[in-house]
């Protein structure tokens, strides 16, 4: 039995596309379910869930207020009936064989299964998803590394998720690191990480680039990185979360301080090479800013305790 858990927040159109692809799964009927956790959306998400509940083995759950993707996934896992839980983002598209590939990889082993998430761009419909396109298969085959336990497309036995304590709710609704941190705890429990490059999804991203929104998300990620480091104060985690701040300080030394970069980002058209490079610098600097804020918050005397 496989349970697909999808948290979502104000993404009704991508969610509907995701559910339409799940309706084409070739995994045997009666052996899988979908659980959508609406994390306090105020768009058409409830109507989308009700509409697809007649065509899918779908359960819709809802948080009255936004709690964050980690808590939403915990809510889904608590309701799941499957031996294996597959986590997907609501803006992913699942090829017909996805659930079968995840289930097959779990047979006879204690692991979490990491599948590629291949970026496709477009705000509206992208036509029939190019699941079998040569460039998609090539990118899936080349997905050699990546972070541990990326919840855009990963699966794990429900018993191991419960034993690990689930997602740490102290990360809250901020962006970043809550999935990597759970993956670290699973590895410490002896759960093996296995890559299945056939178990890929297409990860839809909007065309265009909102540098302000991306900067805010990276600042949130920096705050969460500080909490991650306070919880697991090891050399490996320090290297993982501190690499980008070193770059930020190097940019400042070259005269590219944060205020100057923000003014430049606002001036240039985002898709020019110069503007794209400046926006990447801006993201790195915002991450470093969030990390400094988070480290101050978790300093001795101010440390917070997580839930796991």
Secondary structure, 3 states (H helix, E strand, C coil): CEEEEEEECCCHHHHHHHHHHHCCCCCCCCCEEEEEEEECCCCCHHHHHHHHCCCCCEEEEEECCCCCHHHHHHHHHHHCCCCEEEEEECCEEECCCHHHHHHHHHCCCCEEEECCEEEEECCCCCCCCCCCCHHHHHHHHCCCCCCCCCCCEEEEEHHHHHHHCCCCHHHCCCCCCHHHHHHHHHHHCCCEEEECCCCCEEEEECCCCCHHHHHHHHHHHHHHHHHHHHHCCCHHHHHHHHHHHHHHHHHHHCCCCHHHHHHHHHHCCCCCHHHHHHHHHHHHHHHHHHHHHHHHHCCCCCCCCCCC
